[in-house]
Amino acid sequence: MYNSQIVSSFLRETGMYPEGEGTKNSGLYLSLEDGRLLLRGTPEDLIDLADLLVSLAMSGAARGQHWHIDDLNLMDASSEVAELILLQK
């Protein structure tokens, strides 16, 4: 999975990356509550997702390019939703 780390690199270069807050990448947690999809994650998890979204948008790949987020990469293994698919249209 291509991940350019544009967002995290920028945040580190500008001193805005949330290091030292005592959080660690535990993975994104998705749940369905009252017809809503909730996405939970540490600041680092959310920045990792932002990097992935930016790299998908800038990949220059053909329409239909997609990536799976599951417990093998950014997803918390205990997440209610086991897989998230990001699709470039």
Buried (B, 14 or more C-beta within 10 A) or exposed (E): EEBBBEBBEBBEEEEEBEEEEEEEBBBBBBEEEEEEEEBBBBBBBBBBBBBBBBBBEEEEEEEEBEBEBBEEBBBBEEBEBEEBEBEBE
